[in-house]
Amino acid sequence: MTKPHKGPSPKEIKEKQDLEEALEEGLEETFPGSDPVNVIQPAPSREDGHVKRKP
């Protein structure tokens, strides 16, 4: 017999909600725009040394 399917864990649900919120915020901040939203911040380059980023 097969095991019944368990739903996602509370941790997985929270991670998905956080990702959805980050995507929604990115869409709102870039609208209108033609470039797709990038949730992950790229690593700073040498030229970005003066820029302060949130951890």
C-alpha positions as CSV (number, residue, x, y, z in Angstrom):
1,M,0.0,0.0,0.0
2,T,1.0,3.6,-0.4
3,K,1.4,6.0,2.4
4,P,-1.0,9.0,2.5
5,H,0.5,12.2,1.2
6,K,1.5,14.6,4.0
7,G,1.1,18.3,3.4
8,P,4.1,20.7,3.6
9,S,5.6,21.3,7.0
10,P,5.0,24.7,8.8
11,K,8.7,25.6,7.9
12,E,8.1,24.9,4.2
13,I,4.9,27.0,4.3
14,K,6.7,29.9,6.0
15,E,9.5,29.8,3.5
16,K,7.1,29.8,0.6
17,Q,5.1,32.7,2.1
18,D,8.4,34.7,2.6
19,L,9.4,34.1,-1.0
20,E,6.0,35.1,-2.3
21,E,6.1,38.3,-0.2
22,A,9.6,39.1,-1.5
23,L,8.5,38.6,-5.1
24,E,5.4,40.7,-4.6
25,E,7.5,43.5,-3.1
26,G,9.9,43.3,-6.0
27,L,7.1,43.6,-8.5
28,E,5.6,46.6,-6.7
29,E,8.9,48.4,-6.5
30,T,9.8,47.8,-10.2
31,F,6.4,48.4,-11.8
32,P,6.2,49.4,-14.6
33,G,9.2,47.7,-16.0
34,S,10.3,45.2,-18.6
35,D,13.0,43.4,-16.7
36,P,12.0,40.3,-14.6
37,V,12.2,40.5,-10.8
38,N,15.3,39.0,-9.1
39,V,14.7,38.0,-5.5
40,I,18.3,37.1,-4.8
41,Q,20.7,40.0,-4.5
42,P,23.9,39.5,-6.5
43,A,27.2,39.6,-4.7
44,P,28.8,43.1,-4.5
45,S,31.4,44.0,-7.0
46,R,34.5,46.1,-6.5
47,E,32.6,49.2,-7.7
48,D,29.9,48.6,-5.0
49,G,32.3,49.1,-2.1
50,H,30.7,52.4,-1.1
51,V,27.1,50.9,-1.1
52,K,25.7,49.8,2.2
53,R,23.5,46.7,2.0
54,K,21.2,45.0,4.4
55,P,22.5,41.6,5.7
